[in-house]
Amino acid sequence: MMSNPVEPTKIDDAGSNSNVETPTPAVSAINRRWKREDLLNKGSLFLRGLAFFFSLLSFIIMASNKHGGWKNFDRYSEYRYLVAIAALSILYTGGQAWRQMVAYLLISSTSAAIPLTNNMREGQDNIFTDASASALSMSFFAFLSLALSAMVSGYKLSTQSYI
């Protein structure tokens, strides 16, 4: 008995294997979905990294903002609040706990310290008020990063397949 001989692989003019079937539309859709989910995972991780970075900068800048007398951040409850929340944000982004709560606290601490900084800058603009404004900016960027990360997570949750 003779078995069917194996057909040799046909190579077309472009150098590709013509025996390989093109993917079906369902396979193409699955591949596109996997690529989209991978992009969302990487984007969410990137935004968490940004939130960690900006929170760390906010904490470092404000905690080192001691220039003697009235120019010490720890004399003002708004700035102590900003430092405390920046530290919480650093811990959060490392451990991913209570995303919306920390984002709210970041924007809350930023908005609490803005009026004090503006009033001080009207009287005298110096290294203390500049560093305070920088810490406020970094805290706001940390909030934006967390808010965007939460939006991506919400999108991922809403498009998740339960089948």
N, C-alpha and C positions, 0 to 999 in steps of 0.2 A: 504494500500500500504506500502510495506517495502522499506526502503531506503538501499543503500549499506552501510554495516558497515565499519567503519574506520579501516583500517589495523593497527595492532600494529606496533610500530617502531621495526625494526629488528636491533639488535646489533650483529656485528660479533665478532669473537674471539679476535680481537685486541681492541675491545671496541669502535669502531666507528660506526656511523649510516650508514647502508648499503642502506637506502632509499634516501640518499642525492646523487644527481647526481654529477659527476666530471665536473669541468668547461670545457667549450668548448675551442678550441684553440683560438678563437677570444677573449673570456673573459680573458684567460691567457695572451694574447698579450696586452690587455688593462691594466691589472694589472701590467705587467712588465713596460709598458710605464709610468704609474703613479708613480711607484717606482723610475724609472730613472729620471723623471722630479722633483720629490721630492728631490732626491740626488743632482741634479744640482742646485736647489734653495738653498739648505743648503750649498753646496760648494761655491756658489757665495756669499752668506751672510758671510760665514767664511772668504773668501778672502777679502771682504770689511772690515771686522773687523780687519784682519791682516794689511791691508793698513792703517786703522785709527790708530792702535796701533804703527806701525813703524813711521808714520808721527808724531804722538804725541811725541814719543821718540826723533826723530830727532830734533823737535822744542825745546823740553825741554833741551836736552843736549847742543845744540848750543846756545840757548838763555841764558843759565846759564854759558856759557864759557867766563867769564870775570875774568881775573887774573891780571889786571893792566898793564898800559903801552901798549906795542905792543901786549900783550897777550889778548886783548879784541876783540871778534869776530866782533863787530860793526865798527872797524877800516877798515875792508876789505869788499868791495862791494860784492865779491863772497859769503862770509858767510852771509851777510845781505840778499842776494838773496836766499840762502838756507833756512834761517829762514822764509822769506816771503812765499816761495813756500810750505814749510812744513805746515805753518799756513793755506794756501789755501787748501792743501790736507786734513787737518783735517776738514775744513768746507765742502769740497766736499764729503768726505766719510760719513759725517753726513747727507748731503742733496742729494747726488747722482746727481751732476750736472757736465756736461762736462767731462766725464771720460777720453776720449783720450787726451784732451787738458792738463789736470792736469798730466796725466802720462808722457806726453812729457815734461812738465815743470819740473817735478821731475827729470827726467834723465838729462835734460838740466842743471838744477841748480847743480846737482851732478857733472856732467862733467866739469862745470865751476870752481868748487871749488877744484877739485882733483889736478890740477897742483900747485896751491898755497900751498896746504897742503904738497905735496911731496917736494916742494922747502924748506918749513919751516922745515920739518923733516930732510932734509939733513944737515941743519945748526945746528939745536938743537931739540932734541926730548924731549918734556916735557908734562906736563898735558894739556896745551893748544892745542898742536898738536894732542895728544891722543884723547882728547874730540872732536876735529874737525874731525879726522878720524872716530870716532864712529858715529858722526852725519851724515857723508857722507855714511857710511854703512847702517844706518837706512833709510836714504833717498832712497838709491838704493833698499833696501828690500821693501819699500813702492811702488816704481815703479814696481818691479816684481809682487807684490801682485795685483796691479791695472791692469797690463798687463794680468795676468792670469784670473782675474775677467772679463776683456773685452773679452778674448777668450771664456770663458764659456758663457757669454751673447751672443756672436756671434753664438756659436754653438746652443744655445737655440733658437735664432731667425731663424737660418737656418733650424731647424728641427720642427718648429712650424707648426701645422696643421691649415689650414684656413677653414676647413669644419665644 
